[in-house]
Amino acid sequence: MQIVFIQYIFLILIILALVMVANKLRLAYPIVLVVGGLLLSFTSVFSYITIDPDLVFFIFLPPLLYDAAWQVSWKEFWKWRRVITSFAFPIVIITSCVIAFVSNAIIPGFTLALGFLLGGIISPPDAVSATTIMRQVKVPRSLLSIIEGESLLNDASSLIVFRFALAAVVTGQFHVGEAAMSFALVIAMGILIGLVVGAVFYAVHRLLPTNSNIETVLTLLAPYCMYYAAEHFHFSGVLSVVCGGLLLSNRRQDMLSYRSRLEGINVWANVVFVLNGLVFLLIGLQLPTIENQLGTISTVRAIGYGLAISAILIVTRMLCTFGASLFTRMASRFITVADPEPGWKAPLITGWAGMRGVVSLAAALSIPLLINGGQAFPYRNLILFITFIVILVTLVLQGLTLPWLIRKVEMEDKFSPLSDQQQEFIIQKKIAQSSFNYLQQKYGDDRLQNDHLKNLLTRLQLDLNFFGQDIDALNSANGNTLSDYRRIYLELLEEQRKLLHQMNQRTEFDEELIRKYLALIDLEELKVREKRLQEREEN
């Protein structure tokens, strides 16, 4: 146990090093981690580390899904609900069917049920890889919202297909009517359980005397409770976590204090970073183990099958995204759709952003070793190997070329006429105006007696004078001025830190108060640097 723990400590250190390499090379870190894990797998130190599918499904998957649900904008999710739903359910089912018939045709002895099993395993794209790349390259917010929304639902639909295909292989029977009813029940009850558990956690946050530490721990426990509650009754744990996460995310302002929101963001960012890093590195570590279990099938033939399936998978997703675009144009004649003219750029990028990842490998690993009283599960090792090849090919090929494709296409954001900088300008102006009017109307007479209130009103007035300028003229004329201001302001913050450190050497000052003001300076620097980074991305 101690040796395993130490190995995972070293793995985390390796993850940090590989992520730094990825940042230096400006690559999405999942790609570098998978390749790094693949290279590490040939060393004797880490060659014995394997992935337990139950570990992935129960320990890794719930928090990753829950965090994704909290990151998604409910407003954008609802706006693009038809596109997201079509990607999450019809495209997954179509992909599973295509893979089923193709694998049945090209792999000798591979039954149609095994084909559906393989299709259910490799049909869901991995959202972490796609969104990590898209956040490094400027893409329209609408496209990113669709990819994020799809990722919340496609895992559930693919795992449901996998579950029914696995039952068909094990029992040798499959009834379409019964399967359709079970499919609907698994979805509906998974959603219901997630909403019920989410409502319970919401009530706990609202009604009980919690503090920021308790509230942060509750957010960490919530996804596991949602997932286990649904899976215990054989419903969709993935949908349970997604729906419960969306419910609580939409009510975060009501149920969490300001301190819990700030601390929770930091805790979750680090937890998700480590979990994602471990998962992608462990994917790469599995290749030698999987290859050794191929048995009578040669490695060359297995690679050929994997490459062929990968090519079919990529082409199928591309055709489906363009088909969904065509269907949207036709449907816009009869119903109101979010985008009646999707064009060809969005389907192209969305189709190419179909990298596979952890859910696919975990599903493949969860295939039982034996069926029907001790008989070996047919083609289990080949399915595992094909799944690994699909993950590797899609991550490396599509992941490395997706940034180039996004830059080449130069897709415009027709749903956001204002840039992020312009939106920030308007938001800050409206906040300043509203605050000034409120103080003037309610406390206008008090400012003559209250110096602090007088200073606040003066500062708001200065802000209003600044925001009173024309936004376009301000952006064009003051670009260098703003850049100089932020550079000098960062230098000023560093001087403030030095002063606080000097004061901390003196006994009359409490170090806890010094740390409080250092944290405030850190928050201020974060805001300034994020604005600088945002301006560079827009330029």
Secondary structure per residue as TSV (DSSP state, phi and psi in degrees):
chain	resnum	aa	ss	phi	psi
A	1	M	-	360.0	-43.1
A	2	Q	H	-65.1	-38.6
A	3	I	H	-65.1	-43.2
A	4	V	H	-61.9	-43.5
A	5	F	H	-61.1	-43.1
A	6	I	H	-64.7	-38.2
A	7	Q	H	-60.6	-41.1
A	8	Y	H	-70.4	-30.7
A	9	I	H	-62.3	-44.8
A	10	F	H	-64.8	-37.0
A	11	L	H	-62.0	-40.7
A	12	I	H	-64.8	-39.5
A	13	L	H	-63.0	-39.7
A	14	I	H	-65.6	-39.5
A	15	I	H	-58.6	-45.5
A	16	L	H	-60.4	-42.5
A	17	A	H	-64.9	-43.4
A	18	L	H	-67.6	-36.1
A	19	V	H	-66.0	-37.2
A	20	M	H	-64.2	-38.2
A	21	V	H	-63.7	-43.6
A	22	A	H	-61.2	-42.2
A	23	N	H	-64.1	-38.4
A	24	K	H	-66.3	-39.2
A	25	L	H	-85.9	-3.6
A	26	R	T	58.8	45.8
A	27	L	-	-115.9	155.4
A	28	A	-	-66.4	129.6
A	29	Y	H	-63.9	-28.5
A	30	P	H	-58.0	-35.7
A	31	I	H	-65.2	-48.8
A	32	V	H	-64.3	-37.5
A	33	L	H	-67.4	-41.4
A	34	V	H	-64.7	-45.4
A	35	V	H	-65.2	-40.6
A	36	G	H	-63.2	-41.4
A	37	G	H	-63.4	-37.4
A	38	L	H	-62.1	-42.3
A	39	L	H	-68.8	-39.1
A	40	L	H	-66.1	-26.7
A	41	S	T	-64.6	-20.1
A	42	F	T	-88.7	0.6
A	43	T	S	-95.0	152.7
A	44	S	T	-74.4	-21.0
A	45	V	T	-67.2	-43.4
A	46	F	T	-111.0	8.7
A	47	S	T	-70.8	-16.3
A	48	Y	T	-97.0	-0.6
A	49	I	-	-78.9	124.5
A	50	T	-	-125.6	163.2
A	51	I	-	-97.2	123.7
A	52	D	-	-86.5	117.7
A	53	P	H	-58.8	-36.5
A	54	D	H	-64.0	-35.3
A	55	L	H	-64.0	-43.5
A	56	V	I	-66.5	-48.3
A	57	F	I	-64.5	-41.8
A	58	F	I	-92.3	-36.6
A	59	I	I	-91.3	-43.0
A	60	F	I	-87.8	-45.5
A	61	L	H	-66.0	-48.4
A	62	P	H	-56.0	-50.4
A	63	P	H	-65.2	-34.7
A	64	L	H	-65.6	-42.5
A	65	L	H	-66.7	-41.1
A	66	Y	H	-63.6	-43.7
A	67	D	H	-63.4	-40.4
A	68	A	H	-62.1	-38.6
A	69	A	H	-64.6	-36.5
A	70	W	H	-72.4	-26.9
A	71	Q	H	-79.4	-25.3
A	72	V	S	-74.1	136.8
A	73	S	-	-80.0	120.9
A	74	W	H	-61.5	-36.0
A	75	K	H	-61.0	-46.6
A	76	E	H	-69.8	-37.7
A	77	F	H	-60.3	-44.7
A	78	W	H	-70.6	-35.1
A	79	K	H	-63.1	-40.3
A	80	W	T	-104.6	25.6
A	81	R	H	-60.1	-37.6
A	82	R	H	-68.3	-43.1
A	83	V	H	-65.6	-45.0
A	84	I	H	-62.4	-44.2
A	85	T	H	-64.1	-40.2
A	86	S	H	-65.4	-35.2
A	87	F	H	-71.7	-37.9
A	88	A	H	-77.3	-30.8
A	89	F	T	-114.2	-65.3
A	90	P	H	-58.4	-43.7
A	91	I	H	-67.3	-37.7
A	92	V	H	-63.9	-42.6
A	93	I	H	-67.5	-43.5
A	94	I	H	-61.2	-45.2
A	95	T	H	-60.6	-42.6
A	96	S	H	-61.6	-40.8
A	97	C	H	-65.1	-44.9
A	98	V	H	-61.9	-47.4
A	99	I	H	-61.6	-37.7
A	100	A	H	-60.7	-49.7
A	101	F	H	-71.5	-37.2
A	102	V	H	-67.1	-48.1
A	103	S	H	-64.5	-35.9
A	104	N	H	-63.2	-31.8
A	105	A	H	-82.4	-35.0
A	106	I	H	-99.3	-20.0
A	107	I	S	-105.0	116.0
A	108	P	T	-59.6	129.7
A	109	G	T	81.1	0.2
A	110	F	-	-83.5	112.3
A	111	T	-	-76.9	167.6
A	112	L	H	-66.1	-35.7
A	113	A	H	-63.9	-41.7
A	114	L	H	-64.7	-34.4
A	115	G	H	-63.8	-42.7
A	116	F	H	-65.8	-34.8
A	117	L	H	-62.3	-47.2
A	118	L	H	-63.6	-40.5
A	119	G	H	-62.7	-41.4
A	120	G	H	-64.9	-30.3
A	121	I	H	-72.1	-46.4
A	122	I	H	-99.9	2.9
A	123	S	-	-75.3	-30.6
A	124	P	S	-83.1	124.7
A	125	P	-	-69.5	155.7
A	126	D	-	-93.2	121.5
A	127	A	H	-74.0	-33.0
A	128	V	H	-59.9	-46.0
A	129	S	H	-63.1	-48.3
A	130	A	H	-64.6	-47.8
A	131	T	H	-69.6	-32.4
A	132	T	H	-61.5	-42.7
A	133	I	H	-69.6	-43.7
A	134	M	H	-67.5	-28.0
A	135	R	H	-75.7	-19.7
A	136	Q	H	-82.4	-24.1
A	137	V	S	-118.3	136.6
A	138	K	-	-68.6	119.1
A	139	V	-	-129.9	155.4
A	140	P	-	-58.0	142.9
A	141	R	H	-59.7	-34.5
A	142	S	H	-62.0	-41.0
A	143	L	H	-67.5	-41.1
A	144	L	H	-65.1	-36.8
A	145	S	H	-65.4	-38.3
A	146	I	H	-66.0	-44.7
A	147	I	H	-63.0	-43.6
A	148	E	H	-66.2	-41.9
A	149	G	H	-65.9	-40.2
A	150	E	H	-60.0	-41.4
A	151	S	H	-63.7	-26.4
A	152	L	H	-71.7	-27.9
A	153	L	H	-109.4	-29.0
A	154	N	H	-69.3	-28.3
A	155	D	H	-61.7	-41.5
A	156	A	H	-65.1	-46.7
A	157	S	H	-65.3	-39.9
A	158	S	H	-68.1	-39.8
A	159	L	H	-68.3	-29.2
A	160	I	H	-69.1	-44.1
A	161	V	H	-58.9	-44.1
A	162	F	H	-60.0	-41.9
A	163	R	H	-62.5	-45.1
A	164	F	H	-71.8	-35.9
A	165	A	H	-66.5	-39.6
A	166	L	H	-62.4	-41.7
A	167	A	H	-62.9	-37.6
A	168	A	H	-66.2	-38.7
A	169	V	H	-68.4	-43.2
A	170	V	H	-68.5	-44.9
A	171	T	H	-91.2	-21.0
A	172	G	S	76.4	11.8
A	173	Q	-	-131.0	146.7
A	174	F	-	-152.1	120.3
A	175	H	-	-113.3	119.0
A	176	V	H	-61.0	-47.7
A	177	G	H	-61.6	-45.9
A	178	E	H	-65.2	-39.5
A	179	A	H	-65.5	-39.7
A	180	A	H	-63.9	-42.6
A	181	M	H	-66.7	-41.3
A	182	S	H	-65.1	-38.1
A	183	F	H	-59.1	-48.0
A	184	A	H	-65.3	-38.9
A	185	L	H	-66.5	-43.2
A	186	V	H	-60.5	-41.2
A	187	I	H	-68.2	-51.5
A	188	A	H	-62.3	-44.6
A	189	M	H	-72.5	-33.3
A	190	G	H	-61.7	-44.1
A	191	I	H	-62.8	-45.8
A	192	L	H	-62.3	-45.6
A	193	I	H	-63.0	-41.5
A	194	G	H	-60.4	-42.0
A	195	L	H	-68.0	-38.7
A	196	V	H	-66.6	-48.2
A	197	V	H	-63.9	-39.2
A	198	G	H	-61.6	-40.3
A	199	A	H	-64.8	-36.5
A	200	V	H	-63.8	-46.3
A	201	F	H	-65.3	-35.3
A	202	Y	H	-62.1	-43.4
A	203	A	H	-64.2	-39.4
A	204	V	H	-61.4	-46.1
A	205	H	H	-61.7	-39.9
A	206	R	H	-80.2	-36.9
A	207	L	H	-100.3	-26.7
A	208	L	S	-94.5	154.7
A	209	P	-	-78.1	72.5
A	210	T	-	-87.5	164.6
A	211	N	-	-125.5	-175.7
A	212	S	H	-63.5	-37.7
A	213	N	H	-65.8	-45.4
A	214	I	H	-64.2	-42.0
A	215	E	H	-65.3	-39.3
A	216	T	H	-64.9	-42.4
A	217	V	H	-65.2	-37.3
A	218	L	H	-61.7	-38.7
A	219	T	H	-65.8	-29.8
A	220	L	H	-74.3	-31.7
A	221	L	H	-81.8	-29.3
A	222	A	H	-54.1	-50.0
A	223	P	H	-61.8	-35.0
A	224	Y	H	-68.0	-39.3
A	225	C	H	-65.0	-42.4
A	226	M	H	-62.8	-46.9
A	227	Y	H	-65.1	-47.6
A	228	Y	H	-66.0	-40.3
A	229	A	H	-59.7	-40.6
A	230	A	H	-75.5	-46.1
A	231	E	H	-66.9	-29.4
A	232	H	H	-59.8	-33.8
A	233	F	T	-100.9	14.1
A	234	H	T	65.3	37.4
A	235	F	S	-110.5	-175.9
A	236	S	-	-79.4	106.2
A	237	G	H	-68.3	-31.4
A	238	V	H	-63.9	-49.9
A	239	L	H	-64.5	-33.6
A	240	S	H	-61.3	-47.0
A	241	V	H	-65.2	-42.6
A	242	V	H	-62.3	-50.3
A	243	C	H	-68.9	-42.4
A	244	G	H	-63.1	-39.1
A	245	G	H	-65.3	-41.3
A	246	L	H	-63.8	-39.7
A	247	L	H	-61.7	-50.3
A	248	L	H	-70.4	-34.6
A	249	S	H	-61.4	-40.2
A	250	N	H	-70.8	-17.4
A	251	R	T	-111.6	18.0
A	252	R	H	-62.0	-34.0
A	253	Q	H	-68.2	-28.7
A	254	D	H	-81.8	-36.5
A	255	M	H	-101.5	-16.0
A	256	L	S	-114.3	141.6
A	257	S	-	-76.1	165.9
A	258	Y	H	-59.9	-38.7
A	259	R	H	-66.7	-39.2
A	260	S	H	-65.6	-38.6
A	261	R	H	-65.0	-43.2
A	262	L	H	-67.2	-47.1
A	263	E	H	-68.7	-38.2
A	264	G	H	-62.2	-38.8
A	265	I	H	-59.6	-45.0
A	266	N	H	-66.7	-43.2
A	267	V	H	-62.7	-48.7
A	268	W	H	-66.3	-36.3
A	269	A	H	-60.5	-42.4
A	270	N	H	-73.3	-40.9
A	271	V	H	-61.9	-48.1
A	272	V	H	-65.4	-37.6
A	273	F	H	-60.2	-47.1
A	274	V	H	-66.3	-44.0
A	275	L	H	-62.5	-46.6
A	276	N	H	-61.8	-42.6
A	277	G	H	-60.9	-45.6
A	278	L	H	-62.7	-42.8
A	279	V	H	-63.0	-48.6
A	280	F	H	-69.3	-35.5
A	281	L	H	-67.5	-41.0
A	282	L	H	-65.4	-31.5
A	283	I	H	-58.7	-47.5
A	284	G	H	-64.6	-29.4
A	285	L	H	-73.4	-11.7
A	286	Q	T	-84.4	-15.5
A	287	L	H	-56.1	-52.0
A	288	P	H	-58.6	-40.5
A	289	T	H	-62.5	-44.6
A	290	I	H	-66.9	-41.7
A	291	E	H	-63.7	-39.0
A	292	N	H	-66.9	-17.4
A	293	Q	T	-98.5	8.9
A	294	L	-	-68.8	-27.2
A	295	G	T	73.2	-123.8
A	296	T	T	-77.4	-16.7
A	297	I	S	-81.6	127.1
A	298	S	-	-69.7	153.9
A	299	T	H	-63.9	-37.7
A	300	V	H	-62.7	-45.5
A	301	R	H	-64.7	-40.3
A	302	A	H	-64.4	-39.7
A	303	I	H	-63.3	-40.9
A	304	G	H	-60.1	-44.6
A	305	Y	H	-61.0	-43.5
A	306	G	H	-63.1	-41.9
A	307	L	H	-66.6	-40.5
A	308	A	H	-64.5	-45.6
A	309	I	H	-62.9	-39.5
A	310	S	H	-61.0	-44.6
A	311	A	H	-63.0	-44.3
A	312	I	H	-62.5	-39.2
A	313	L	H	-63.2	-45.9
A	314	I	H	-64.1	-46.8
A	315	V	H	-63.6	-42.1
A	316	T	H	-61.3	-44.5
A	317	R	H	-64.1	-40.6
A	318	M	H	-62.0	-45.6
A	319	L	H	-63.7	-37.8
A	320	C	H	-67.4	-40.7
A	321	T	H	-67.4	-39.5
A	322	F	H	-69.3	-35.6
A	323	G	H	-64.4	-39.8
A	324	A	H	-64.5	-36.8
A	325	S	H	-64.3	-43.5
A	326	L	H	-64.5	-41.3
A	327	F	H	-63.4	-38.3
A	328	T	H	-62.9	-41.0
A	329	R	H	-63.8	-39.8
A	330	M	H	-69.4	-41.3
A	331	A	H	-68.4	-25.8
A	332	S	T	-64.4	-16.3
A	333	R	T	-75.2	-19.6
A	334	F	T	-116.6	-29.7
A	335	I	S	-132.6	165.0
A	336	T	-	-82.6	124.3
A	337	V	-	-119.7	159.3
A	338	A	S	-65.5	-36.6
A	339	D	-	-139.7	97.4
A	340	P	S	-70.4	-17.5
A	341	E	-	-126.6	77.2
A	342	P	-	-68.2	-22.4
A	343	G	T	71.3	-160.1
A	344	W	T	-112.0	-16.6
A	345	K	H	-71.7	-48.1
A	346	A	H	-62.8	-46.2
A	347	P	H	-61.6	-34.4
A	348	L	H	-65.0	-48.7
A	349	I	H	-67.0	-44.1
A	350	T	H	-62.8	-40.6
A	351	G	H	-65.4	-37.4
A	352	W	H	-78.8	-15.0
A	353	A	-	-89.1	40.3
A	354	G	-	-105.9	46.5
A	355	M	-	-68.7	144.0
A	356	R	-	-99.7	157.8
A	357	G	-	-153.5	-133.8
A	358	V	H	-65.4	-39.5
A	359	V	H	-62.7	-39.7
A	360	S	H	-63.5	-47.0
A	361	L	H	-67.3	-39.8
A	362	A	H	-63.7	-40.2
A	363	A	H	-63.8	-42.1
A	364	A	H	-64.1	-40.5
A	365	L	H	-68.7	-23.0
A	366	S	T	-80.9	-3.5
A	367	I	S	-62.9	129.4
A	368	P	-	-66.0	151.4
A	369	L	S	-73.4	-35.9
A	370	L	E	-127.7	150.2
A	371	I	E	-139.0	163.7
A	372	N	T	48.4	59.4
A	373	G	T	69.5	40.3
A	374	G	T	102.2	0.7
A	375	Q	E	-78.7	138.4
A	376	A	E	-65.5	140.6
A	377	F	-	-66.2	126.2
A	378	P	T	-66.2	131.4
A	379	Y	T	60.7	23.0
A	380	R	H	-60.2	-46.1
A	381	N	H	-66.9	-35.5
A	382	L	H	-67.3	-40.6
A	383	I	H	-60.6	-42.6
A	384	L	H	-60.6	-44.9
A	385	F	H	-66.5	-43.6
A	386	I	H	-61.9	-41.1
A	387	T	H	-60.5	-43.3
A	388	F	H	-63.8	-43.1
A	389	I	H	-61.9	-41.6
A	390	V	H	-61.9	-44.7
A	391	I	H	-61.3	-46.9
A	392	L	H	-64.2	-46.3
A	393	V	H	-64.8	-47.9
A	394	T	I	-68.7	-39.2
A	395	L	I	-64.6	-47.2
A	396	V	I	-76.1	-51.6
A	397	L	I	-66.5	-57.5
A	398	Q	I	-74.0	-36.8
A	399	G	H	-64.3	-39.7
A	400	L	H	-75.7	-28.6
A	401	T	H	-96.1	-13.7
A	402	L	H	-61.2	-44.9
A	403	P	H	-58.6	-42.3
A	404	W	H	-61.2	-42.5
A	405	L	H	-63.7	-42.7
A	406	I	H	-62.6	-42.8
A	407	R	H	-67.5	-37.7
A	408	K	H	-68.3	-40.1
A	409	V	H	-70.9	-35.4
A	410	E	T	53.2	59.0
A	411	M	-	-76.4	130.0
A	412	E	-	-89.9	150.7
A	413	D	-	-93.9	93.8
A	414	K	T	-79.9	-7.0
A	415	F	T	-99.0	-4.7
A	416	S	-	-128.6	84.9
A	417	P	-	-63.6	-24.1
A	418	L	S	-100.5	138.5
A	419	S	-	-70.7	166.9
A	420	D	H	-59.8	-38.1
A	421	Q	H	-65.6	-41.9
A	422	Q	H	-66.0	-40.3
A	423	Q	H	-62.4	-41.8
A	424	E	H	-61.8	-41.2
A	425	F	H	-59.8	-46.1
A	426	I	H	-67.0	-42.3
A	427	I	H	-61.0	-47.4
A	428	Q	H	-63.9	-37.8
A	429	K	H	-64.5	-44.6
A	430	K	H	-67.1	-37.6
A	431	I	H	-63.2	-45.6
A	432	A	H	-63.1	-43.4
A	433	Q	H	-64.7	-44.8
A	434	S	H	-63.6	-41.9
A	435	S	H	-65.1	-43.5
A	436	F	H	-62.7	-45.7
A	437	N	H	-63.1	-40.6
A	438	Y	H	-62.8	-46.7
A	439	L	H	-66.8	-37.4
A	440	Q	H	-65.0	-43.6
A	441	Q	H	-72.9	-40.3
A	442	K	H	-95.3	-31.5
A	443	Y	H	-129.4	23.7
A	444	G	G	-60.1	-38.3
A	445	D	G	-73.7	-21.9
A	446	D	G	-80.8	-16.1
A	447	R	G	-69.8	-23.6
A	448	L	G	-68.9	-28.2
A	449	Q	T	-97.2	-16.5
A	450	N	-	-114.0	106.3
A	451	D	H	-65.4	-36.3
A	452	H	H	-64.7	-41.8
A	453	L	H	-66.5	-36.9
A	454	K	H	-63.8	-40.9
A	455	N	H	-65.2	-37.6
A	456	L	H	-64.7	-44.8
A	457	L	H	-64.2	-38.5
A	458	T	H	-63.3	-42.4
A	459	R	H	-64.7	-41.2
A	460	L	H	-64.1	-36.9
A	461	Q	H	-64.7	-40.8
A	462	L	H	-62.2	-41.7
A	463	D	H	-61.2	-42.6
A	464	L	H	-65.2	-36.3
A	465	N	H	-63.3	-39.3
A	466	F	H	-68.0	-46.7
A	467	F	H	-73.1	-11.4
A	468	G	T	-72.5	-12.5
A	469	Q	S	-71.9	158.9
A	470	D	-	-68.3	132.9
A	471	I	H	-64.2	-41.1
A	472	D	H	-68.6	-41.6
A	473	A	H	-64.8	-38.6
A	474	L	H	-62.3	-43.8
A	475	N	H	-65.5	-39.8
A	476	S	H	-79.1	-38.9
A	477	A	H	-83.5	-33.0
A	478	N	S	-107.6	18.7
A	479	G	H	-58.8	-49.9
A	480	N	H	-69.3	-34.2
A	481	T	H	-63.0	-44.6
A	482	L	H	-64.0	-39.8
A	483	S	H	-62.6	-44.4
A	484	D	H	-64.7	-41.0
A	485	Y	H	-59.4	-45.7
A	486	R	H	-68.6	-36.5
A	487	R	H	-63.8	-45.9
A	488	I	H	-67.3	-36.9
A	489	Y	H	-65.5	-37.5
A	490	L	H	-64.8	-38.8
A	491	E	H	-63.0	-39.5
A	492	L	H	-63.5	-40.9
A	493	L	H	-62.3	-38.3
A	494	E	H	-66.1	-37.1
A	495	E	H	-65.0	-37.6
A	496	Q	H	-64.0	-38.5
A	497	R	H	-61.9	-45.1
A	498	K	H	-59.6	-40.9
A	499	L	H	-63.1	-43.7
A	500	L	H	-64.5	-37.5
A	501	H	H	-66.0	-37.8
A	502	Q	H	-65.8	-42.5
A	503	M	H	-64.4	-30.8
A	504	N	H	-68.7	-18.5
A	505	Q	T	-76.0	-14.4
A	506	R	S	-93.1	141.8
A	507	T	T	-72.7	-21.9
A	508	E	T	-78.0	-8.3
A	509	F	S	-106.2	133.4
A	510	D	-	-76.0	127.2
A	511	E	H	-64.3	-31.1
A	512	E	H	-62.4	-38.7
A	513	L	H	-69.5	-38.3
A	514	I	H	-60.3	-43.9
A	515	R	H	-63.5	-35.1
A	516	K	H	-59.5	-46.1
A	517	Y	H	-73.9	-29.8
A	518	L	H	-63.9	-39.0
A	519	A	H	-65.2	-38.9
A	520	L	H	-63.6	-38.5
A	521	I	H	-65.8	-39.8
A	522	D	H	-59.9	-43.6
A	523	L	H	-62.5	-39.7
A	524	E	H	-66.1	-42.4
A	525	E	H	-64.4	-37.8
A	526	L	H	-58.8	-44.9
A	527	K	H	-62.4	-43.8
A	528	V	H	-66.3	-44.9
A	529	R	H	-68.9	-35.0
A	530	E	H	-64.4	-37.6
A	531	K	H	-66.3	-39.9
A	532	R	H	-64.0	-43.7
A	533	L	H	-63.8	-40.0
A	534	Q	H	-63.6	-41.3
A	535	E	H	-64.6	-39.5
A	536	R	H	-64.1	-40.6
A	537	E	H	-64.2	-38.3
A	538	E	H	-72.0	-28.8
A	539	N	-	-86.2	360.0
